[in-house]
Amino acid sequence: MLKNLPSTPEAILAMEWSDYEPHFKALQSVELTAANVGEWLSDWSALADRLDEQFTRRFVATTQYTTDEEIEKNFNHFIESIQPNARTEEQKLKEKLLASGLQPANFKMGLKKMRAEADIFKQANLELLTEEQKLSGEYDKILGAQTMMWEGEERTISQMFPLYQDKDRAVREKAWKLVVDVRVENREAIHSLWKKFMDLRLKITKNAGMSNYRDYMWAQRFRFDYSPADCKTFHDAIEEVVVPAATRLYEKRRKKLGLETLRPWDQMVDTSNHSQLKPYQTIDEFKSKSKDVFTKVDPKFGEYFQIMLDHDLLDLESRKNKAPGAYNLIYGVSQKPFIFMSNTGTPLDVDTILHEGGHAFHAFEATVVPYFHERAENYVPAEFAEVASMAMELLASPYITKEHGGFYTEGEAARARFEHLEGIVTFWPYMALVDAFQHWIYENPKISSDPVQCDEKWGELWDRFIPGVDYSGLEDAKKTYWHRQGHIHTAPFYYIEYGLAQLGAVQVWANALKDQKKAVENYRRALALGSTVSLPELFETAGAKFSFDAKTLKVYVDLIEEQMEKLEKMEG
């Protein structure tokens, strides 16, 4: 039906609203019937893929080069001149399909999500959502520009990470405090930006006719299968089960290091007498070894990663004026993923590439889903998308040794795997802290619009969930840590997904400990579903249960501690 849609990145990036509009009008003019609704939805998907790819390519460039004015100009042009018009026309198409009463084949979840989007859409919010995206860019600029001098060399925060693993405690402390000093120096800038974020979000809530911003985000994130109360149940379960386990690990670390008290700069250093783990020397070596590991998990994953290498779909090096963090995004037309990260030269990079690789393979596997609204990244439940990434970290763990083309000797791999499992246990309380903080923010918007009050609440919640690390005399560092947790600022309410998905991923791993091949098969089968079924069904297909309760959590925390004991004996 739709003709002459561009297919190359260059042509897609050149599209203006005048190029999109006739296609939307053509779709709007169709009289929908049971016979043509599938073809119509396919045409809409093709058009949506172009819009999505143009946005994604523009966004990726802003994170690669945060100070490039031309890139920022092009991105702003898209979100100001194309995206709002597209959202308006997409709303009309959703209303058209929903009003028709037609049920396209295998599109139950797609329709459910369309209804949720249609319910919260308000024309008055388009300009505000655009402004919110611009503020997110300002946030990335602030963090992307954060550098410090170390022995005469300017370094990014990512480039400071290896120093946190230095055997010399004085070096670790100095490096940690330098990074904190930069964060505290930017306190006013982050505070000023936060007030703008909150003002916008309260206006968005009011325009949408919602009682609070949390309800708005619940609908926007398609959280059909759990409630805010379930999140709080999960927080309590983590406090009951995981905080004591994490505290035991912190205490064990303190004793191994021979310290009177465990300070924040003692959290990443290897507690053994061995030298610091260096998984690779060059980026090319990093890529090659990553491919070998993925191939061992499943040959198809190795093929997928090679496609990414062949098409330059990885930006892994750390550099100044590159946004912090890591992500995987999908180019809609080619249906190929792109991985972004800033390397540190530490085992963290291995975890990151395995994590983002899992996201990438999810994209490849879900290409069998025909319609945009059930395979595009913003429609696949993040709670399961993160199972794809976190389970890959664990499914790949048997193959990270040099014997399999990986990064480590057997003893080094045991150390790396121990640290990874340790990180899972210590992450759950931090996740609960971030999510509990966000619930507090939007339950108390008048108080939380004051960033100073946010600093205080963050510190209070930190003490609830992370009691095992001594921050005495470092209160400013503790209270301002939320400033660098980007999700709070640029992706509100996106964090509980990591905790729920981690529990799912550990269940996939538990299955793999019994039968690796079958666990990988179930994992791939679930990835290929996209968002065509509910969240609990996705978990079930992968061999896991979607859970919040302390009883389930304890089973898998116990398993992790048991496996850590075995790995400790293998370290040598």
C-alpha positions as CSV (number, residue, x, y, z in Angstrom):
1,M,0.0,0.0,0.0
2,L,2.7,2.5,1.1
3,K,5.2,3.1,-1.7
4,N,8.6,4.7,-2.0
5,L,9.5,4.5,1.7
6,P,13.3,5.1,2.0
7,S,15.4,2.3,3.2
8,T,19.0,3.6,3.6
9,P,20.1,5.5,6.8
10,E,21.1,8.5,4.7
11,A,17.6,8.7,3.1
12,I,15.8,8.2,6.4
13,L,17.9,10.9,8.2
14,A,17.0,13.3,5.4
15,M,13.2,12.8,5.9
16,E,11.2,15.9,6.9
17,W,7.6,15.9,8.2
18,S,6.5,16.7,4.7
19,D,7.9,13.3,3.7
20,Y,6.0,11.4,6.4
21,E,2.7,13.2,6.3
22,P,1.3,11.8,3.0
23,H,1.9,8.3,4.2
24,F,0.0,9.0,7.4
25,K,-2.8,10.5,5.4
26,A,-2.9,7.4,3.1
27,L,-3.2,5.1,6.1
28,Q,-5.9,7.4,7.6
29,S,-7.9,7.2,4.4
30,V,-8.2,3.4,4.3
31,E,-11.5,1.8,5.2
32,L,-10.5,-1.0,7.5
33,T,-11.9,-4.4,7.0
34,A,-11.1,-7.9,8.4
35,A,-9.5,-8.6,5.0
36,N,-7.1,-5.6,4.9
37,V,-6.4,-4.8,8.6
38,G,-3.2,-7.0,8.6
39,E,-1.7,-5.4,5.5
40,W,-2.7,-1.9,6.9
41,L,-0.9,-2.7,10.2
42,S,2.1,-3.9,8.3
43,D,2.3,-0.6,6.3
44,W,1.9,1.4,9.5
45,S,4.7,-0.7,11.0
46,A,7.0,0.1,8.1
47,L,6.3,3.8,8.5
48,A,6.8,3.6,12.3
49,D,10.2,1.9,11.7
50,R,11.4,4.9,9.7
51,L,10.4,7.3,12.4
52,D,11.9,5.2,15.1
53,E,15.2,4.8,13.2
54,Q,15.5,8.5,12.5
55,F,15.0,9.3,16.2
56,T,17.4,6.5,17.3
57,R,20.2,7.6,14.9
58,R,19.7,11.2,16.0
59,F,19.7,10.3,19.7
60,V,22.8,8.0,19.4
61,A,24.8,10.8,17.9
62,T,23.9,13.1,20.8
63,T,25.3,10.6,23.2
64,Q,28.5,9.9,21.2
65,Y,29.3,13.6,20.9
66,T,27.6,15.6,23.6
67,T,29.2,18.9,22.6
68,D,28.6,18.8,18.9
69,E,26.2,21.7,18.1
70,E,25.2,20.4,14.7
71,I,24.2,17.0,16.1
72,E,22.2,18.7,18.8
73,K,20.5,21.0,16.3
74,N,19.5,18.0,14.1
75,F,18.2,16.1,17.1
76,N,16.2,19.1,18.4
77,H,14.8,19.6,14.9
78,F,13.5,16.1,14.9
79,I,11.9,16.2,18.3
80,E,10.4,19.7,17.7
81,S,9.3,19.5,14.1
82,I,8.7,15.8,13.2
83,Q,8.1,13.8,16.4
84,P,5.1,15.9,17.7
85,N,3.3,15.8,14.4
86,A,4.0,12.0,14.1
87,R,2.6,11.4,17.6
88,T,-0.6,13.3,16.7
89,E,-1.1,11.3,13.5
90,E,-0.2,8.0,15.3
91,Q,-2.9,8.8,17.9
92,K,-5.4,9.2,15.0
93,L,-4.4,5.8,13.6
94,K,-4.7,4.1,17.1
95,E,-8.2,5.6,17.5
96,K,-9.1,4.4,14.0
97,L,-8.0,0.8,14.7
98,L,-9.6,0.7,18.2
99,A,-12.9,2.2,16.9
100,S,-13.1,-0.4,14.1
101,G,-13.4,-3.2,16.6
102,L,-11.2,-5.3,14.4
103,Q,-8.8,-7.8,16.0
104,P,-5.7,-8.3,13.7
105,A,-4.4,-11.9,14.0
106,N,-2.0,-12.4,17.0
107,F,-2.3,-8.8,18.0
108,K,-4.0,-9.0,21.4
109,M,-1.1,-7.4,23.4
110,G,-0.6,-4.8,20.7
111,L,-4.2,-3.6,21.0
112,K,-3.9,-3.5,24.8
113,K,-0.9,-1.3,24.6
114,M,-2.5,1.0,22.0
115,R,-5.5,1.5,24.3
116,A,-3.1,2.5,27.2
117,E,-1.3,5.0,24.9
118,A,-4.6,6.4,23.6
119,D,-5.9,6.9,27.1
120,I,-3.0,9.0,28.2
121,F,-2.4,10.9,25.0
122,K,-3.0,14.7,25.3
123,Q,-2.1,17.2,22.6
124,A,-1.1,19.7,25.2
125,N,1.7,17.4,26.4
126,L,3.5,17.1,23.1
127,E,5.5,20.3,23.7
128,L,6.2,19.3,27.3
129,L,7.5,15.9,26.3
130,T,9.8,17.6,23.7
131,E,11.1,19.9,26.4
132,E,11.7,16.9,28.7
133,Q,13.8,15.3,26.0
134,K,15.9,18.4,25.8
135,L,16.4,18.5,29.5
136,S,17.6,14.9,29.3
137,G,20.2,16.1,26.8
138,E,21.3,18.8,29.2
139,Y,21.7,16.2,31.9
140,D,23.9,14.1,29.5
141,K,26.0,17.2,28.7
142,I,26.7,17.8,32.4
143,L,27.8,14.3,33.1
144,G,29.6,13.9,29.8
145,A,31.7,16.9,30.5
146,Q,32.8,15.6,33.9
147,T,36.6,15.0,33.9
148,M,39.4,15.2,36.4
149,M,43.2,15.3,36.3
150,W,45.1,12.2,37.4
151,E,48.9,12.4,37.3
152,G,48.8,15.0,34.6
153,E,46.3,13.3,32.5
154,E,42.6,14.3,31.9
155,R,40.3,11.4,32.6
156,T,36.6,10.7,32.3
157,I,34.8,9.0,35.2
158,S,34.8,5.7,33.3
159,Q,38.6,6.0,32.9
160,M,38.9,6.3,36.7
161,F,37.2,3.0,37.4
162,P,40.4,0.9,37.2
163,L,41.9,2.9,40.0
164,Y,39.1,1.7,42.3
165,Q,40.6,-1.7,41.9
166,D,44.2,-0.6,42.8
167,K,45.7,-2.7,45.6
168,D,47.0,0.6,47.2
169,R,44.1,1.8,49.4
170,A,45.4,5.4,49.3
171,V,45.2,5.4,45.5
172,R,41.6,4.1,45.6
173,E,40.6,6.7,48.1
174,K,42.2,9.5,46.2
175,A,40.6,8.5,42.9
176,W,37.1,8.0,44.5
177,K,37.2,11.4,46.2
178,L,38.3,13.1,43.0
179,V,35.2,11.7,41.2
180,V,33.0,12.7,44.1
181,D,34.4,16.2,44.2
182,V,33.4,16.6,40.5
183,R,29.9,15.4,41.3
184,V,29.5,17.7,44.2
185,E,30.9,20.6,42.1
186,N,28.0,20.0,39.7
187,R,25.4,19.9,42.5
188,E,23.8,23.3,41.7
189,A,23.6,22.5,38.0
190,I,21.9,19.1,38.7
191,H,19.6,20.8,41.3
192,S,18.6,23.5,38.9
193,L,17.8,20.9,36.2
194,W,15.8,18.7,38.7
195,K,13.4,21.6,39.4
196,K,12.7,21.9,35.7
197,F,12.2,18.1,35.4
198,M,9.7,18.1,38.2
199,D,7.8,21.2,37.0
200,L,7.4,19.6,33.6
201,R,6.3,16.2,35.0
202,L,3.7,17.8,37.2
203,K,2.3,19.7,34.2
204,I,2.2,16.5,32.1
205,T,0.3,14.7,34.9
206,K,-2.3,17.5,35.1
207,N,-2.8,17.6,31.4
208,A,-3.2,13.9,31.2
209,G,-5.9,14.1,33.9
210,M,-4.0,11.7,36.2
211,S,-4.0,12.0,40.0
212,N,-0.2,11.6,40.1
213,Y,2.8,11.1,37.8
214,R,3.3,7.6,39.0
215,D,0.0,6.5,37.5
216,Y,0.9,8.3,34.3
217,M,4.2,6.4,34.0
218,W,2.5,3.1,35.0
219,A,0.3,3.5,31.9
220,Q,3.1,4.7,29.7
221,R,5.3,1.8,30.7
222,F,2.5,-0.7,30.1
223,R,2.6,-2.1,33.7
224,F,-0.4,-4.3,33.4
225,D,0.8,-7.2,35.5
226,Y,1.9,-5.5,38.8
227,S,1.2,-2.5,40.9
228,P,3.1,0.1,43.0
229,A,2.1,-2.0,46.0
230,D,3.9,-5.0,44.5
231,C,7.0,-2.9,44.1
232,K,6.9,-2.0,47.8
233,T,6.4,-5.7,48.6
234,F,9.6,-6.4,46.6
235,H,11.4,-3.6,48.5
236,D,10.5,-5.2,51.8
237,A,11.5,-8.7,50.5
238,I,14.9,-7.3,49.5
239,E,15.3,-5.6,52.9
240,E,14.4,-8.9,54.7
241,V,16.4,-11.3,52.5
242,V,19.0,-9.6,50.5
243,V,20.2,-6.7,52.7
244,P,21.5,-9.2,55.4
245,A,23.2,-11.3,52.6
246,A,24.8,-8.2,51.2
247,T,25.9,-7.1,54.7
248,R,27.5,-10.5,55.1
249,L,29.4,-10.0,51.9
250,Y,30.5,-6.6,52.9
251,E,31.7,-8.0,56.3
252,K,33.6,-10.8,54.6
253,R,35.2,-8.3,52.3
254,R,36.2,-6.1,55.2
255,K,37.9,-9.1,56.9
256,K,39.7,-10.3,53.8
257,L,41.1,-6.8,53.3
258,G,42.1,-6.6,57.0
259,L,40.2,-3.3,57.5
260,E,38.6,-1.8,60.6
261,T,35.8,-0.5,58.5
262,L,34.7,-0.9,54.9
263,R,34.7,2.4,53.0
264,P,33.1,3.1,49.6
265,W,36.5,2.9,47.8
266,D,37.0,-0.6,49.1
267,Q,34.0,-2.1,47.2
268,M,35.6,-2.9,43.9
269,V,39.2,-4.0,44.8
270,D,39.9,-7.7,44.4
271,T,40.1,-9.3,47.9
272,S,42.6,-12.0,46.8
273,N,46.4,-11.6,46.7
274,H,46.3,-11.8,42.9
275,S,47.0,-9.0,40.6
276,Q,44.2,-6.9,39.2
277,L,42.1,-8.6,36.5
278,K,42.8,-7.2,33.0
279,P,40.5,-9.1,30.6
280,Y,41.9,-7.5,27.4
281,Q,44.5,-5.1,26.1
282,T,42.8,-3.6,23.0
283,I,39.3,-2.9,21.8
284,D,39.8,-5.2,18.9
285,E,40.8,-8.0,21.3
286,F,37.8,-7.2,23.4
287,K,35.4,-7.5,20.4
288,S,37.0,-10.8,19.2
289,K,36.9,-12.5,22.6
290,S,33.3,-11.3,23.1
291,K,32.3,-12.9,19.9
292,D,34.0,-16.2,20.8
293,V,32.1,-16.3,24.2
294,F,28.7,-15.5,22.5
295,T,29.4,-18.3,20.0
296,K,29.9,-20.8,22.8
297,V,26.6,-19.9,24.4
298,D,24.9,-20.4,21.0
299,P,26.4,-20.3,17.5
300,K,23.6,-18.0,16.4
301,F,24.6,-15.4,18.9
302,G,28.1,-15.4,17.4
303,E,26.6,-14.9,14.0
304,Y,24.5,-11.9,15.3
305,F,27.6,-10.3,16.9
306,Q,29.6,-10.7,13.7
307,I,26.8,-8.8,11.9
308,M,27.2,-6.0,14.4
309,L,31.0,-6.0,13.8
310,D,30.6,-6.0,10.0
311,H,28.1,-3.1,10.1
312,D,30.0,-0.9,12.7
313,L,27.2,-1.3,15.2
314,L,29.4,-0.9,18.3
315,D,30.8,2.2,20.0
316,L,32.8,0.9,23.0
317,E,35.7,3.3,23.7
318,S,35.7,5.8,26.5
319,R,36.4,9.4,25.5
320,K,35.7,13.0,26.6
321,N,32.3,14.4,25.8
322,K,30.7,11.0,25.4
323,A,27.6,10.4,27.5
324,P,28.0,8.1,30.5
325,G,26.4,4.6,30.8
326,A,25.7,1.9,28.3
327,Y,22.7,1.0,26.2
328,N,21.5,-1.1,23.2
329,L,19.1,0.5,20.7
330,I,17.5,-0.9,17.5
331,Y,17.6,0.7,14.1
332,G,14.0,-0.1,13.0
333,V,14.3,-0.4,9.3
334,S,17.3,-2.7,9.2
335,Q,16.2,-4.4,12.4
336,K,19.8,-4.3,13.6
337,P,20.9,-3.3,17.1
338,F,23.5,-0.8,18.2
339,I,25.6,-1.1,21.4
340,F,27.0,2.0,23.2
341,M,29.3,1.9,26.2
342,S,32.5,3.5,27.6
343,N,35.2,1.0,28.3
344,T,37.1,0.9,31.6
345,G,39.6,-1.8,30.9
346,T,38.2,-3.8,33.9
347,P,35.9,-6.9,34.3
348,L,33.0,-4.4,34.3
349,D,33.4,-4.2,30.5
350,V,33.0,-8.0,30.1
351,D,29.8,-7.8,32.2
352,T,28.6,-4.8,30.1
353,I,29.2,-6.3,26.7
354,L,27.5,-9.6,27.8
355,H,24.6,-7.5,29.2
356,E,24.1,-5.3,26.1
357,G,24.8,-8.3,23.9
358,G,21.7,-10.0,25.5
359,H,19.7,-7.0,24.5
360,A,21.0,-7.0,21.0
361,F,20.2,-10.7,20.5
362,H,16.7,-10.1,21.8
363,A,16.3,-7.6,19.0
364,F,17.6,-10.1,16.4
365,E,15.4,-12.9,17.7
366,A,12.2,-10.7,17.8
367,T,12.5,-9.8,14.1
368,V,10.1,-12.7,13.5
369,V,7.3,-10.6,15.1
370,P,5.6,-8.8,12.2
371,Y,4.2,-5.6,13.7
372,F,6.1,-2.7,15.2
373,H,3.8,-2.4,18.2
374,E,4.8,-5.9,19.4
375,R,8.5,-5.9,18.6
376,A,9.9,-2.4,18.9
377,E,12.0,-1.7,22.0
378,N,9.6,0.6,23.6
379,Y,6.8,-2.0,23.4
380,V,8.7,-5.0,24.7
381,P,8.3,-5.1,28.6
382,A,11.5,-3.8,30.1
383,E,11.1,-6.2,32.9
384,F,11.7,-9.0,30.4
385,A,14.1,-7.1,28.1
386,E,16.4,-7.0,31.1
387,V,16.0,-10.7,31.6
388,A,17.4,-11.0,28.1
389,S,20.5,-9.0,29.1
390,M,21.0,-10.2,32.7
391,A,20.5,-13.9,31.8
392,M,23.1,-13.6,29.1
393,E,25.7,-12.5,31.7
394,L,25.0,-15.7,33.5
395,L,24.5,-18.0,30.6
396,A,27.9,-16.9,29.2
397,S,29.8,-17.3,32.5
398,P,31.0,-20.9,31.8
399,Y,32.7,-19.7,28.6
400,I,34.6,-16.6,29.7
401,T,37.9,-18.6,30.1
402,K,40.7,-18.5,27.5
403,E,40.0,-22.2,26.9
404,H,36.8,-21.1,25.1
405,G,38.3,-18.0,23.5
406,G,37.4,-15.8,26.4
407,F,39.1,-13.4,28.8
408,Y,40.5,-15.3,31.8
409,T,42.4,-18.3,33.1
410,E,40.3,-20.8,35.1
411,G,41.3,-19.1,38.4
412,E,40.7,-15.6,37.0
413,A,37.3,-16.7,35.7
414,A,36.4,-18.0,39.1
415,R,37.3,-14.6,40.6
416,A,35.4,-12.7,37.9
417,R,32.3,-15.0,38.4
418,F,32.5,-14.6,42.2
419,E,32.6,-10.8,41.8
420,H,29.7,-10.9,39.4
421,L,27.5,-12.9,41.8
422,E,28.6,-10.6,44.6
423,G,27.4,-7.7,42.4
424,I,24.0,-9.3,42.0
425,V,23.5,-9.6,45.7
426,T,24.7,-6.0,46.4
427,F,22.8,-4.6,43.5
428,W,19.3,-5.7,44.6
429,P,19.4,-3.4,47.7
430,Y,20.6,-0.5,45.5
431,M,17.8,-1.2,43.0
432,A,15.3,-1.1,45.9
433,L,16.8,2.2,47.0
434,V,16.4,3.8,43.6
435,D,12.9,2.5,43.1
436,A,11.8,3.4,46.6
437,F,13.3,6.9,46.1
438,Q,11.2,7.4,42.9
439,H,8.0,6.3,44.6
440,W,8.7,8.8,47.4
441,I,9.4,11.5,44.8
442,Y,6.1,11.2,43.0
443,E,4.1,10.5,46.2
444,N,5.4,13.8,47.6
445,P,5.9,16.1,44.6
446,K,5.8,19.3,46.5
447,I,8.6,18.3,48.8
448,S,10.6,16.5,46.2
449,S,10.5,19.5,43.8
450,D,13.1,20.8,46.3
451,P,16.3,18.9,45.3
452,V,17.8,19.6,48.8
453,Q,15.0,17.5,50.3
454,C,15.8,14.8,47.7
455,D,19.4,14.7,48.8
456,E,18.2,14.2,52.4
457,K,15.7,11.4,51.5
458,W,18.2,9.6,49.3
459,G,20.6,9.6,52.3
460,E,17.9,8.2,54.6
461,L,17.0,5.4,52.1
462,W,20.7,4.6,51.5
463,D,21.0,3.9,55.3
464,R,18.0,1.6,55.1
465,F,19.2,-0.5,52.1
466,I,23.0,-0.3,52.2
467,P,24.1,-0.4,55.9
468,G,27.2,-2.4,55.3
469,V,29.4,0.4,53.9
470,D,30.8,3.1,56.1
471,Y,30.1,6.6,54.8
472,S,30.8,8.5,58.0
473,G,32.3,11.9,57.2
474,L,31.2,11.4,53.6
475,E,27.6,12.5,53.9
476,D,27.7,14.8,50.9
477,A,29.0,12.0,48.7
478,K,26.2,9.7,49.8
479,K,23.4,12.3,49.5
480,T,24.4,13.4,46.0
481,Y,24.9,9.9,44.5
482,W,21.4,10.1,43.0
483,H,22.7,12.9,40.8
484,R,24.6,10.5,38.7
485,Q,21.9,7.8,38.5
486,G,20.6,8.8,35.1
487,H,17.4,6.8,35.2
488,I,16.0,9.0,38.0
489,H,16.4,12.1,35.8
490,T,15.9,10.9,32.2
491,A,13.9,7.7,32.5
492,P,11.7,8.1,35.5
493,F,10.4,4.8,37.1
494,Y,12.7,2.8,35.0
495,Y,14.7,0.8,37.6
496,I,12.4,-1.8,39.2
497,E,12.7,-3.6,35.9
498,Y,16.4,-4.5,36.7
499,G,15.5,-6.0,40.1
500,L,12.6,-8.1,38.8
501,A,14.5,-9.1,35.7
502,Q,17.5,-10.1,37.9
503,L,15.3,-12.5,39.8
504,G,14.1,-13.9,36.4
505,A,17.7,-14.1,35.1
506,V,18.9,-16.0,38.2
507,Q,16.1,-18.5,37.6
508,V,17.2,-19.0,34.0
509,W,20.8,-19.5,35.3
510,A,19.5,-22.0,37.9
511,N,18.0,-24.0,35.1
512,A,21.3,-23.8,33.1
513,L,23.2,-25.2,36.1
514,K,21.1,-28.3,35.5
515,D,20.8,-28.3,31.7
516,Q,22.6,-25.4,29.9
517,K,21.4,-26.4,26.4
518,K,17.7,-26.5,27.4
519,A,18.0,-23.3,29.4
520,V,19.4,-21.5,26.3
521,E,16.7,-23.0,24.1
522,N,13.9,-21.7,26.5
523,Y,15.7,-18.3,26.7
524,R,15.8,-18.0,22.9
525,R,12.1,-19.1,22.6
526,A,11.1,-16.3,25.0
527,L,13.2,-13.7,23.2
528,A,11.4,-14.5,19.9
529,L,8.0,-13.7,21.4
530,G,8.7,-9.9,21.5
531,S,5.7,-8.5,23.3
532,T,3.1,-10.8,21.9
533,V,2.2,-12.3,25.3
534,S,2.0,-11.0,28.8
535,L,4.9,-10.4,31.1
536,P,4.2,-13.5,33.3
537,E,4.0,-15.6,30.1
538,L,7.3,-14.3,28.9
539,F,8.9,-15.3,32.2
540,E,7.3,-18.7,32.1
541,T,8.5,-19.4,28.5
542,A,12.0,-18.6,29.6
543,G,11.6,-21.1,32.5
544,A,11.1,-18.5,35.3
545,K,8.4,-17.2,37.6
546,F,7.4,-13.5,37.8
547,S,7.7,-12.9,41.5
548,F,8.0,-10.3,44.3
549,D,8.0,-12.4,47.4
550,A,10.6,-13.0,50.0
551,K,10.2,-16.8,49.8
552,T,11.1,-17.0,46.1
553,L,13.9,-14.4,46.6
554,K,15.5,-16.4,49.4
555,V,15.7,-19.6,47.3
556,Y,17.9,-17.8,44.7
557,V,19.9,-15.8,47.1
558,D,20.8,-19.0,48.9
559,L,21.8,-20.5,45.5
560,I,24.0,-17.6,44.7
561,E,25.8,-17.8,48.1
562,E,26.2,-21.5,47.6
563,Q,27.8,-21.0,44.2
564,M,30.0,-18.2,45.5
565,E,31.5,-20.6,48.1
566,K,32.3,-23.1,45.3
567,L,33.9,-20.4,43.2
568,E,36.0,-19.1,46.1
569,K,37.6,-22.5,46.3
570,M,38.5,-22.4,42.6
571,E,40.2,-19.1,42.7
572,G,43.6,-20.6,43.6
